[in-house]
Amino acid sequence: MNRKVGLFLLVFFCYLIWLYLAIYESSVNDWWTVNEIKERTEDTIGIGVSNVKVIVGTVIFIIGGAVLYLLTRKRK
């Protein structure tokens, strides 16, 4: 049980760190960002968070956590 909780916390904190970096510390040109250009005029650019990219990243972390759990599971 401790291994399961530890792995969940590790994946959860990695997800939160990725989400923070992908929203606040990345540019639109980075491949791992969740930002997208919502509106562009001659002198301004409106940047927002793409819900689709956030959902795809969440699914990737869930699948990655499940794979790590299956790899680190105790053998009986």
C-alpha positions in Angstrom: 0.0 0.0 0.0 2.9 2.4 0.7 4.3 1.9 -2.7 1.0 2.7 -4.3 0.5 5.9 -2.3 4.1 7.0 -3.0 3.8 6.4 -6.7 0.5 8.3 -6.8 2.1 11.3 -5.0 5.1 11.2 -7.3 3.0 11.2 -10.4 0.6 13.8 -9.0 3.4 16.3 -8.0 5.1 15.8 -11.4 1.8 16.5 -13.1 1.3 19.7 -11.0 4.9 20.8 -11.8 4.3 20.2 -15.6 1.0 22.0 -15.5 2.6 25.1 -13.8 5.5 25.1 -16.2 3.3 24.5 -19.2 1.1 27.4 -18.4 3.3 30.1 -16.8 6.9 29.4 -17.8 6.5 28.4 -21.5 6.1 30.2 -24.7 3.6 29.4 -27.5 6.5 27.9 -29.5 7.4 25.2 -27.0 6.2 21.6 -27.8 5.1 20.9 -24.2 3.1 24.0 -23.6 -0.7 24.3 -23.1 -0.8 27.9 -24.3 -2.3 28.8 -27.6 -3.0 32.1 -29.5 -6.6 32.9 -29.0 -6.8 36.2 -30.8 -4.3 38.2 -32.8 -4.5 41.8 -34.0 -1.9 44.2 -35.4 -0.5 45.2 -32.1 -1.6 42.7 -29.5 -1.8 38.9 -29.1 -4.3 37.2 -26.9 -2.9 34.0 -25.3 -5.0 31.4 -23.5 -4.9 27.9 -22.2 -6.0 25.1 -24.5 -8.4 22.7 -22.7 -7.6 20.0 -25.2 -3.9 20.1 -24.5 -4.5 20.0 -20.8 -6.8 17.0 -21.1 -4.3 15.2 -23.4 -1.5 15.9 -20.8 -3.7 14.6 -18.0 -4.4 11.4 -19.8 -0.7 10.9 -20.6 0.2 11.3 -16.9 -2.6 8.9 -15.9 -1.4 6.3 -18.3 2.2 6.8 -17.3 1.3 6.4 -13.6 -0.6 3.2 -14.4 2.3 1.8 -16.3 4.7 2.7 -13.5 2.4 1.1 -11.0 2.3 -2.1 -13.0 6.1 -2.1 -13.4 6.8 -1.6 -9.7 4.1 -3.9 -8.3 5.4 -6.6 -6.0 5.5 -10.1 -7.4 3.8 -12.8 -5.3 
